[in-house]
Amino acid sequence: MGLETLRYATVAVNAPVGRPGLSREAGGGSGTFHYMIPEALRGRLRPGHMVWVPFGGRRLEGIVTGFDPAPPVETREIQGLASEEPVVTPLQIALADWISREYLSPLGRVLRMMLPPGVGTAGETLVEAAEDPPEGVTLSPTQQAVYRALKGRGAVPVARVANLARVAGWRSALAALVEKGLVRQWTGQKAPAARPKTERLVRLAQGAEGAEVLLSGAPRQLVLYRYLAEAARWGTAVPIAQALAETGASRSSLDALAARGLVEIGEVEVWRDPLAGREFVLTEEPRLTPDQEQVLEQIIPVLDARRHHTFLLHGVTGSGKTEIYLRAAARVLAQGRGVILLVPEIALTPQTVRRVAARFPGRVAVWHSQLSEGQRYDQWRRVMHGQASVVVGARSAILAPVADPGLIVVDEEHEPSYKQETTPRYHAREAAVALGRLCGACVILGSATPDVVSAYRAASGAYTRLSLPQRVLSHRRHVEEQRAQHRLPERPLRLQPLSGRSEDLLYVPLPPVEVVDLRRELCEGNRSIFSRALQAAMAEALAAREQVILFLNRRGTATFVLCRDCGHTLTCPRCDVSLSYHGAEQELVCHHCNHREPQPRVCPRCLSRRIRYFGIGTQRVAEEVRALFPEARVVRWDRDATRTRGSHEELLRQFVEHEADVMVGTQMIAKGLDLPLVTLVGVVSADTALHLPDYRAAERTFQLLTQVAGRAGRSPLGGRVIVQTYTPEHYAIRAASRHDYEGFLRQELPFRRRHGYPPFARLVRFLYADEDGGRARQRATELAAALMERVRVLGIAGVEMIGPAPCPHARLHGRWRWHLILRGADPHRLLEGMPLPRGWRIDVDPVSFT
């Protein structure tokens, strides 16, 4: 059936839709609606077009997801195009549909995540106060406040009314004013947040040569003319701002030259490229190790067959996983297909981009949330128009409009940061596998510590597991270059040639790990946050002008503040959590809502001055290092230190160029960084994640310890790791100290099977938050009863309910939080078509339970 004959389109509307249930037909799971295609758009409309549609009493944007020869209900007509070209591809629509169904999220919300700022003209609700209210109209005090705030301001976005009126209950008061006719309300169009950037250029006009005599009486014009004449010799136009700055001429001088017909002024579009101004030295492909060759021998036939398959690449830290990604990417690009390479943190993007862009110059787009709106808009357009065939970025890069992906890589696939914590709560790793199925792409999941679920799938045959068991130091020539570049001393290391190969390829064992029992340190009188072994190792490394990484997965100076007389703990007034002390700012901070208050002098309850600070954070560790080693240059890498754009890259540059000696950081430093001068990694406390209320606590501890240990010994200097803990006997810590992933799995999988946790079941978390704690508890109890009744009615076996119970952080942002967890082989079957009250947050396959 041709497009010209199709009369109805399905449209995912860009607006919150009522959610009477989770069934897609009800509109809660999908948010798609049928509209009639007007005569003028028949044959022109395509899937992915953004359109204007009537929705209730409003005019909203939506995205066309498909066509239907006959609608199930009476329909209204599409009002027009909001974009001349489709803004999402058919492949993106298919992926969005999968995410919507898998994670029970409105399709319109998923599709909107695929668009950068500036695409479409979003609607916004505007209000405007009428003239003075007529006689006899009675207004409540709140209504009067809202009316006064709007009067004389013209059209005001509803989003601004709260700040203007500054009264509680403003929304219901505004609705009453609209009903009384005292305020007019309508939907307008918001200006796009980003648009193409243009630059005005100037060049010498044709036939303008030899005009110096004409300009002899205008010296500034003459200087500008000569500058442009020089540029004309190279056939280039010059940005106006540059020409004026370099000649000291004014805009009036340029206008005068234009009036004489001596110059031509034009406008050209320029890309806001986050990689602009950077030079990437082309790199030769290194010789592969035998292990790498064996891995590629299994991957390349899949790439050449253009079929979907998922590989789990288990390679120890420094084993050469990235080279596998690059070789596979080169094969795919030669076929004319695209590549998506995901990294778990923005902090890793610069280092990864550097390697990828050096191998594929001019073909790489960067994709993450710290780009400016203009950069994100331009990167999206480059990918959409096929000008960039390799996308490197964080979680959201899986949503990029790559036309025909042939390879999808998820590096450090075990990282929980691949899970989105706001709606739609998708997991980028699972979305990558789904996208691979949809487009016939090869998917590589890489990690030194694969997720337990991924490892189980590989053992069950769903994925193919590949192995890189040896840490490759480098080629002998590169090792000598590294020694010379960093002035590394000769040191007897266990560098060995790879078996069966020339002496050129070298490998080194993984760094030894020493576990220090902090209980024994205390018994022997050491009350420092650093064990004697760690202090001695730091002194040795710093004396040798080597670098140290200290890892602690907790920010701040102290984790809680206590009055030693009455026992009062200072907590956030809006959250049920202790305030952390940040010594640099001399204030208490809530790490959940960012509430801040000054450092207390006396206890707010009993007025005692005996205030004490307990626990440690990254700030405290940095202070202790400076006290022990005053000459050491110390940097912190945590969320507090990396709030500004580009801060990740600047911190990494400082450390790589040896402008700092010690890096103190949270889990950001455990992820894939290659730092050749680091010879010592100290884990200040291995216990911070081990005792969290989370079934993944042991797995996260093992992964963090193994990953952070992998930052040491990545050069001819070698390295060592010291892990401090109060529970040295725990199997996760013992396995990490031996770099023993298989040993960890042998302990962890029976625990998961015994308790019915993934991979042996799936979880769905329901969370309700309310300012009234009693109401939150009541809603949770009601939903739990409704779910168990549905289990009974449908006769679904093997479904269990955990809860309802208060969340571990029972109060955040002033709202009391209750949750319950559904556990079973197929929770979707229970939820399909089930009415769900408003206010509930649903998280399928959650990675956090706090």
ZAMARGU-4260 file (C-alpha; in steps of 0.2 Angstrom, whole numbers, plus 5000, padded with zeros to 4 digits):
<rodrens>
0) 5000/5000/5000 | 5008/5017/4995 | 5010/5031/5007 | 4998/5041/4996 | 4983/5030/5001
5) 4987/5029/5019 | 4975/5041/5028 | 4979/5038/5047 | 4995/5040/5057 | 5000/5034/5074
10) 5008/5049/5084 | 5018/5048/5100 | 5013/5064/5109 | 5026/5075/5118 | 5016/5077/5134
15) 5012/5068/5150 | 4998/5056/5146 | 4986/5049/5159 | 4991/5032/5165 | 4976/5022/5169
20) 4986/5006/5167 | 5002/4999/5160 | 4994/4991/5145 | 5000/4999/5129 | 4982/5000/5122
25) 4977/5011/5137 | 4990/5024/5133 | 5000/5023/5149 | 5013/5011/5142 | 5014/5019/5124
30) 5006/5036/5123 | 5002/5034/5105 | 4986/5041/5097 | 4978/5039/5080 | 4976/5055/5069
35) 4969/5058/5052 | 4982/5063/5039 | 4976/5079/5030 | 4976/5079/5011 | 4991/5091/5010
40) 5002/5079/5019 | 4997/5062/5011 | 5012/5055/5002 | 5024/5067/5011 | 5022/5061/5029
45) 5035/5049/5035 | 5039/5039/5051 | 5049/5051/5061 | 5041/5067/5056 | 5037/5079/5070
50) 5019/5086/5068 | 5007/5097/5077 | 4992/5088/5084 | 4976/5093/5094 | 4977/5085/5111
55) 4962/5089/5122 | 4961/5108/5122 | 4979/5110/5118 | 4990/5110/5102 | 5005/5099/5105
60) 5020/5091/5096 | 5021/5073/5092 | 5032/5061/5082 | 5024/5050/5068 | 5028/5032/5073
65) 5018/5023/5059 | 5003/5022/5049 | 4986/5013/5050 | 4973/5010/5036 | 4959/5011/5048
70) 4959/5019/5066 | 4951/5009/5081 | 4942/5025/5086 | 4936/5042/5079 | 4951/5053/5075
75) 4955/5071/5074 | 4967/5078/5060 | 4985/5082/5061 | 4987/5101/5060 | 5004/5102/5051
80) 5022/5098/5051 | 5033/5104/5065 | 5049/5098/5055 | 5052/5097/5037 | 5062/5082/5038
85) 5060/5066/5050 | 5069/5069/5066 | 5071/5051/5071 | 5075/5036/5060 | 5064/5020/5058
90) 5078/5011/5068 | 5076/5023/5082 | 5057/5021/5082 | 5060/5002/5084 | 5072/5004/5098
95) 5061/5017/5107 | 5046/5005/5105 | 5057/4991/5113 | 5062/5002/5128 | 5044/5008/5130
100) 5038/4990/5132 | 5053/4983/5141 | 5054/4997/5154 | 5035/5002/5155 | 5039/5020/5149
105) 5028/5031/5138 | 5034/5030/5120 | 5034/5049/5118 | 5045/5051/5132 | 5058/5039/5125
110) 5057/5047/5108 | 5060/5064/5115 | 5076/5058/5123 | 5083/5054/5106 | 5081/5073/5101
115) 5094/5086/5105 | 5089/5104/5110 | 5083/5114/5096 | 5074/5100/5087 | 5056/5104/5085
120) 5047/5120/5093 | 5040/5114/5109 | 5024/5121/5115 | 5022/5130/5131 | 5007/5136/5141
125) 5005/5155/5142 | 4994/5165/5153 | 4989/5184/5153 | 4979/5194/5166 | 4964/5203/5160
130) 4959/5221/5165 | 4954/5225/5182 | 4941/5212/5189 | 4923/5218/5187 | 4913/5223/5202
135) 4906/5209/5213 | 4920/5196/5209 | 4927/5189/5225 | 4944/5183/5225 | 4953/5173/5239
140) 4969/5180/5245 | 4979/5167/5235 | 4970/5171/5219 | 4973/5190/5223 | 4991/5187/5224
145) 4992/5177/5208 | 4982/5190/5199 | 4993/5204/5205 | 5008/5195/5200 | 5002/5193/5182
150) 4994/5210/5180 | 5003/5221/5167 | 5016/5208/5162 | 5008/5202/5146 | 5010/5184/5141
155) 5019/5174/5155 | 5024/5156/5154 | 5015/5145/5167 | 5032/5139/5173 | 5036/5157/5179
160) 5020/5159/5189 | 5026/5151/5205 | 5041/5163/5206 | 5031/5178/5202 | 5017/5174/5214
165) 5027/5166/5228 | 5012/5159/5237 | 5007/5141/5241 | 4992/5134/5231 | 4996/5145/5216
170) 4991/5132/5203 | 4973/5130/5209 | 4971/5148/5211 | 4977/5151/5193 | 4964/5138/5187
175) 4951/5147/5196 | 4956/5164/5188 | 4955/5156/5171 | 4938/5149/5175 | 4932/5166/5181
180) 4938/5174/5164 | 4951/5185/5173 | 4966/5176/5166 | 4967/5170/5148 | 4977/5154/5145
185) 4983/5147/5128 | 4997/5136/5121 | 5011/5145/5112 | 5027/5140/5104 | 5043/5141/5113
190) 5059/5147/5104 | 5071/5132/5100 | 5085/5130/5113 | 5098/5128/5099 | 5099/5131/5081
195) 5112/5131/5067 | 5127/5143/5071 | 5132/5154/5057 | 5147/5165/5055 | 5149/5181/5044
200) 5164/5181/5032 | 5172/5194/5021 | 5183/5192/5006 | 5190/5204/4992 | 5177/5206/4978
205) 5181/5201/4961 | 5190/5214/4951 | 5195/5224/4967 | 5213/5222/4965 | 5224/5238/4963
210) 5212/5249/4973 | 5226/5256/4985 | 5226/5272/4976 | 5208/5274/4979 | 5210/5271/4998
215) 5225/5282/5000 | 5215/5295/5010 | 5207/5281/5021 | 5221/5273/5031 | 5211/5261/5041
220) 5201/5255/5026 | 5218/5253/5017 | 5225/5242/5031 | 5209/5231/5030 | 5210/5230/5011
225) 5228/5225/5011 | 5224/5211/5024 | 5210/5204/5014 | 5221/5205/4998 | 5234/5194/5006
230) 5220/5182/5011 | 5213/5182/4993 | 5230/5176/4987 | 5226/5159/4996 | 5208/5160/4990
235) 5200/5161/5008 | 5187/5171/5015 | 5190/5177/5033 | 5178/5179/5048 | 5173/5197/5050
240) 5178/5197/5069 | 5195/5190/5065 | 5198/5203/5051 | 5193/5217/5062 | 5203/5211/5077
245) 5219/5207/5067 | 5219/5224/5058 | 5212/5235/5072 | 5199/5242/5059 | 5181/5246/5064
250) 5165/5239/5057 | 5162/5256/5049 | 5178/5254/5039 | 5172/5237/5033 | 5155/5244/5028
255) 5164/5258/5018 | 5174/5245/5008 | 5158/5236/5005 | 5149/5252/4999 | 5164/5255/4987
260) 5161/5237/4980 | 5178/5231/4986 | 5173/5217/4997 | 5159/5204/4998 | 5151/5199/5014
265) 5143/5182/5016 | 5137/5170/5029 | 5142/5152/5032 | 5136/5139/5044 | 5149/5133/5056
270) 5149/5117/5067 | 5151/5118/5085 | 5163/5103/5086 | 5169/5098/5104 | 5185/5091/5095
275) 5189/5107/5086 | 5207/5113/5089 | 5213/5096/5094 | 5226/5087/5085 | 5225/5068/5085
280) 5241/5060/5079 | 5238/5045/5067 | 5243/5029/5075 | 5249/5013/5067 | 5239/4997/5071
285) 5250/4988/5084 | 5254/4970/5082 | 5241/4959/5089 | 5244/4946/5103 | 5240/4928/5100
290) 5225/4930/5112 | 5219/4946/5102 | 5220/4936/5086 | 5210/4922/5093 | 5196/4934/5099
295) 5196/4943/5082 | 5195/4926/5073 | 5178/4923/5081 | 5172/4941/5079 | 5176/4945/5061
300) 5165/4931/5053 | 5150/4939/5062 | 5155/4956/5056 | 5157/4950/5038 | 5140/4940/5038
305) 5132/4956/5044 | 5122/4947/5057 | 5118/4950/5075 | 5128/4941/5089 | 5133/4946/5106
310) 5151/4943/5113 | 5156/4945/5131 | 5174/4950/5130 | 5182/4946/5147 | 5199/4954/5147
315) 5210/4958/5162 | 5214/4977/5164 | 5227/4982/5151 | 5224/4966/5141 | 5221/4976/5124
320) 5202/4976/5124 | 5201/4993/5116 | 5212/4987/5101 | 5199/4973/5098 | 5186/4987/5097
325) 5196/4997/5085 | 5200/4983/5073 | 5181/4978/5073 | 5176/4996/5070 | 5188/4997/5055
330) 5181/4981/5047 | 5163/4988/5049 | 5167/5005/5043 | 5175/4997/5027 | 5158/4990/5024
335) 5150/5007/5025 | 5141/5004/5041 | 5142/5014/5058 | 5149/5011/5075 | 5143/5015/5092
340) 5155/5014/5107 | 5148/5017/5124 | 5159/5021/5139 | 5151/5022/5157 | 5157/5039/5162
345) 5160/5056/5154 | 5177/5056/5163 | 5182/5042/5151 | 5176/5050/5135 | 5191/5061/5132
350) 5204/5046/5133 | 5193/5035/5122 | 5190/5049/5110 | 5208/5052/5108 | 5212/5034/5103
355) 5197/5032/5092 | 5199/5049/5083 | 5217/5045/5080 | 5212/5029/5071 | 5197/5036/5062
360) 5201/5055/5059 | 5186/5066/5054 | 5173/5052/5057 | 5170/5053/5076 | 5155/5062/5085
365) 5156/5064/5103 | 5139/5061/5113 | 5137/5065/5131 | 5127/5077/5143 | 5142/5089/5147
370) 5142/5096/5129 | 5134/5113/5127 | 5117/5113/5119 | 5124/5120/5103 | 5137/5106/5102
375) 5124/5092/5106 | 5113/5099/5092 | 5127/5099/5079 | 5133/5082/5084 | 5116/5076/5082
380) 5115/5084/5064 | 5132/5077/5059 | 5126/5059/5064 | 5109/5061/5057 | 5116/5067/5040
385) 5129/5053/5039 | 5144/5065/5041 | 5150/5055/5057 | 5150/5036/5056 | 5157/5033/5073
390) 5148/5039/5089 | 5158/5038/5106 | 5149/5043/5121 | 5141/5039/5138 | 5124/5030/5141
395) 5113/5041/5129 | 5124/5038/5114 | 5115/5021/5111 | 5100/5033/5106 | 5110/5042/5093
400) 5103/5041/5075 | 5117/5030/5067 | 5109/5025/5051 | 5115/5007/5049 | 5125/5002/5065
405) 5136/4986/5061 | 5145/4986/5078 | 5140/4992/5095 | 5153/4991/5109 | 5148/4993/5128
410) 5165/4996/5137 | 5165/4992/5156 | 5148/4984/5153 | 5147/4980/5172 | 5145/4998/5177
415) 5129/5003/5185 | 5130/5020/5177 | 5123/5012/5161 | 5106/5012/5170 | 5096/5028/5168
420) 5089/5034/5185 | 5075/5044/5178 | 5060/5040/5166 | 5063/5031/5155 | 5073/5020/5166
425) 5082/5010/5153 | 5098/5000/5154 | 5110/5005/5140 | 5118/4988/5139 | 5102/4979/5137
430) 5097/4992/5124 | 5113/4989/5115 | 5109/4971/5113 | 5091/4975/5108 | 5097/4987/5095
435) 5109/4974/5088 | 5095/4962/5086 | 5085/4975/5077 | 5098/4980/5064 | 5109/4965/5063
440) 5124/4972/5072 | 5138/4963/5081 | 5138/4968/5100 | 5153/4967/5111 | 5152/4969/5129
445) 5169/4972/5137 | 5175/4971/5155 | 5188/4965/5166 | 5174/4961/5179 | 5159/4956/5169
450) 5142/4958/5177 | 5136/4942/5185 | 5120/4942/5174 | 5131/4944/5158 | 5143/4930/5164
455) 5128/4919/5167 | 5120/4922/5150 | 5137/4918/5142 | 5138/4902/5152 | 5120/4898/5146
460) 5124/4901/5128 | 5115/4917/5125 | 5132/4926/5122 | 5149/4920/5117 | 5162/4923/5130
465) 5179/4928/5124 | 5195/4929/5134 | 5210/4940/5135 | 5219/4933/5151 | 5236/4942/5150
470) 5240/4960/5153 | 5250/4967/5138 | 5262/4980/5143 | 5267/4985/5126 | 5279/4982/5112
475) 5297/4983/5117 | 5300/4999/5106 | 5285/5008/5114 | 5292/5003/5132 | 5308/5011/5128
480) 5299/5027/5121 | 5289/5027/5137 | 5305/5026/5148 | 5313/5040/5138 | 5297/5051/5138
485) 5294/5050/5157 | 5312/5047/5162 | 5308/5031/5170 | 5322/5022/5179 | 5328/5005/5174
490) 5320/4993/5186 | 5320/4974/5186 | 5303/4968/5181 | 5295/4952/5176 | 5293/4958/5158
495) 5291/4942/5147 | 5289/4940/5129 | 5272/4933/5124 | 5273/4914/5121 | 5276/4909/5103
500) 5280/4927/5097 | 5295/4938/5094 | 5304/4946/5109 | 5295/4962/5103 | 5278/4959/5112
505) 5279/4960/5131 | 5267/4957/5145 | 5268/4959/5164 | 5258/4950/5178 | 5244/4960/5186
510) 5250/4970/5201 | 5252/4961/5218 | 5238/4965/5230 | 5241/4967/5249 | 5226/4966/5261
515) 5228/4976/5277 | 5217/4971/5292 | 5213/4988/5300 | 5207/4979/5316 | 5225/4974/5319
520) 5231/4991/5315 | 5220/4998/5328 | 5225/4985/5341 | 5243/4990/5338 | 5240/5008/5341
525) 5239/5015/5323 | 5223/5027/5323 | 5228/5035/5307 | 5217/5033/5292 | 5232/5026/5283
530) 5239/5009/5288 | 5258/5008/5291 | 5260/4998/5275 | 5251/5011/5265 | 5261/5026/5273
535) 5277/5017/5269 | 5272/5013/5251 | 5267/5031/5248 | 5283/5038/5255 | 5293/5026/5243
540) 5283/5030/5228 | 5284/5049/5230 | 5302/5048/5234 | 5305/5040/5217 | 5294/5054/5209
545) 5280/5041/5204 | 5262/5044/5206 | 5249/5037/5219 | 5230/5034/5217 | 5220/5034/5234
550) 5202/5027/5232 | 5188/5030/5243 | 5170/5029/5237 | 5164/5044/5248 | 5165/5062/5246
555) 5168/5076/5259 | 5178/5077/5275 | 5167/5068/5288 | 5152/5057/5284 | 5142/5063/5299
560) 5142/5076/5313 | 5138/5071/5331 | 5136/5080/5348 | 5146/5070/5361 | 5135/5076/5375
565) 5117/5072/5370 | 5121/5061/5355 | 5111/5072/5342 | 5116/5069/5324 | 5114/5083/5312
570) 5103/5078/5298 | 5096/5086/5282 | 5079/5095/5286 | 5072/5088/5270 | 5080/5071/5269
575) 5082/5057/5281 | 5101/5056/5280 | 5115/5063/5289 | 5124/5079/5283 | 5142/5077/5278
580) 5155/5089/5283 | 5165/5098/5269 | 5180/5106/5277 | 5186/5116/5262 | 5169/5125/5262
585) 5167/5124/5281 | 5149/5118/5279 | 5137/5103/5280 | 5131/5096/5264 | 5117/5084/5260
590) 5123/5073/5246 | 5105/5070/5240 | 5096/5087/5239 | 5112/5098/5240 | 5105/5107/5256
595) 5119/5117/5264 | 5121/5125/5281 | 5136/5133/5290 | 5148/5122/5301 | 5140/5122/5318
600) 5148/5130/5333 | 5136/5122/5346 | 5124/5108/5346 | 5107/5114/5340 | 5098/5103/5353
605) 5108/5105/5369 | 5120/5120/5365 | 5135/5110/5369 | 5151/5114/5361 | 5157/5096/5360
610) 5153/5094/5342 | 5163/5080/5334 | 5166/5074/5316 | 5166/5055/5312 | 5170/5045/5296
615) 5181/5050/5281 | 5178/5057/5264 | 5189/5061/5249 | 5192/5079/5256 | 5198/5072/5273
620) 5210/5059/5264 | 5217/5074/5253 | 5220/5084/5269 | 5229/5069/5278 | 5240/5066/5263
625) 5245/5085/5263 | 5249/5084/5281 | 5260/5068/5279 | 5268/5073/5263 | 5268/5093/5262
630) 5278/5093/5246 | 5266/5081/5237 | 5254/5089/5224 | 5237/5082/5228 | 5221/5083/5217
635) 5204/5076/5220 | 5193/5068/5207 | 5175/5067/5214 | 5159/5074/5210 | 5163/5090/5220
640) 5178/5093/5210 | 5171/5089/5192 | 5155/5100/5192 | 5161/5112/5178 | 5162/5107/5159
645) 5179/5101/5154 | 5185/5098/5172 | 5186/5079/5169 | 5198/5081/5155 | 5208/5095/5164
650) 5211/5084/5179 | 5216/5069/5168 | 5228/5081/5159 | 5236/5087/5175 | 5239/5069/5181
655) 5245/5062/5165 | 5257/5077/5163 | 5264/5074/5181 | 5258/5091/5187 | 5251/5081/5202
660) 5258/5067/5212 | 5243/5060/5222 | 5225/5058/5215 | 5212/5055/5228 | 5195/5050/5221
665) 5179/5041/5221 | 5173/5027/5209 | 5177/5039/5194 | 5195/5034/5195 | 5191/5015/5195
670) 5185/5016/5177 | 5197/5012/5162 | 5210/5026/5165 | 5227/5022/5158 | 5240/5031/5169
675) 5258/5025/5166 | 5266/5034/5181 | 5255/5026/5194 | 5264/5013/5204 | 5254/5013/5219
680) 5235/5011/5222 | 5228/5012/5239 | 5211/5008/5244 | 5207/5018/5260 | 5192/5008/5264
685) 5186/4992/5255 | 5170/4991/5266 | 5160/5007/5260 | 5150/4997/5247 | 5151/4980/5255
690) 5137/4982/5268 | 5125/4992/5258 | 5107/4986/5258 | 5109/4979/5240 | 5110/4961/5234
695) 5124/4967/5222 | 5135/4974/5237 | 5148/4960/5235 | 5148/4961/5216 | 5151/4980/5217
700) 5165/4978/5230 | 5174/4965/5219 | 5172/4975/5204 | 5178/4992/5211 | 5193/4984/5220
705) 5198/4974/5204 | 5195/4989/5193 | 5205/5002/5204 | 5219/4989/5206 | 5220/4989/5187
710) 5226/5007/5187 | 5243/5002/5194 | 5257/4994/5185 | 5253/5000/5167 | 5271/5004/5163
715) 5289/4997/5165 | 5289/5004/5183 | 5277/4990/5188 | 5265/4993/5203 | 5257/4987/5219
720) 5240/4988/5227 | 5236/4990/5246 | 5218/4987/5251 | 5213/4992/5269 | 5198/4983/5276
725) 5189/4978/5292 | 5183/4962/5284 | 5198/4954/5275 | 5189/4937/5276 | 5175/4942/5265
730) 5175/4932/5248 | 5173/4947/5237 | 5189/4955/5245 | 5199/4939/5245 | 5194/4936/5227
735) 5199/4954/5221 | 5216/4952/5230 | 5219/4937/5219 | 5212/4945/5203 | 5201/4929/5204
740) 5185/4932/5194 | 5180/4914/5192 | 5183/4911/5211 | 5171/4926/5215 | 5158/4919/5203
745) 5159/4902/5212 | 5154/4910/5228 | 5141/4923/5221 | 5130/4913/5210 | 5125/4901/5223
750) 5120/4916/5234 | 5110/4923/5220 | 5101/4906/5216 | 5097/4903/5235 | 5089/4920/5237
755) 5081/4921/5220 | 5090/4936/5214 | 5096/4940/5196 | 5101/4931/5185 | 5088/4918/5192
760) 5074/4930/5193 | 5069/4948/5187 | 5065/4962/5199 | 5053/4977/5197 | 5053/4990/5210
765) 5038/5001/5214 | 5042/5017/5223 | 5030/5030/5230 | 5034/5047/5238 | 5023/5059/5247
770) 5025/5073/5259 | 5013/5064/5271 | 5022/5049/5277 | 5006/5040/5283 | 4998/5042/5265
775) 5014/5035/5257 | 5013/5020/5268 | 4994/5018/5264 | 4997/5019/5246 | 5011/5006/5247
780) 5000/4994/5257 | 4986/4996/5244 | 4997/4993/5229 | 5005/4977/5237 | 4987/4970/5241
785) 4982/4974/5223 | 4997/4965/5215 | 4995/4950/5226 | 4977/4949/5222 | 4981/4949/5203
790) 4994/4936/5206 | 4980/4925/5213 | 4967/4929/5200 | 4979/4926/5185 | 4986/4910/5194
795) 5004/4916/5190 | 5017/4904/5199 | 5034/4910/5206 | 5030/4928/5209 | 5035/4935/5226
800) 5032/4952/5234 | 5046/4960/5245 | 5039/4973/5255 | 5031/4986/5256 | 5044/4994/5267
805) 5051/5011/5269 | 5066/5015/5257 | 5083/5014/5265 | 5083/5033/5263 | 5066/5035/5270
810) 5064/5053/5267 | 5072/5063/5252 | 5068/5081/5246 | 5055/5083/5259 | 5045/5067/5254
815) 5043/5051/5263 | 5047/5036/5252 | 5040/5018/5252 | 5044/5004/5240 | 5040/4986/5236
820) 5048/4974/5224 | 5041/4961/5213 | 5052/4946/5210 | 5048/4933/5197 | 5054/4925/5180
825) 5042/4936/5170 | 5035/4951/5180 | 5029/4959/5164 | 5015/4946/5162 | 5008/4951/5179
830) 5009/4970/5175 | 5002/4970/5157 | 4985/4979/5157 | 4985/4982/5176 | 4978/4999/5182
835) 4991/5008/5191 | 4987/5023/5202 | 4996/5040/5199 | 5012/5044/5208 | 5020/5027/5207
840) 5038/5026/5200 | 5042/5010/5191 | 5060/5003/5189 | 5062/4987/5179 | 5078/4978/5183
845) 5084/4991/5196 | 5102/4993/5200 | 5099/5004/5216 | 5087/5001/5231 | 5091/5017/5241
</rodrens>
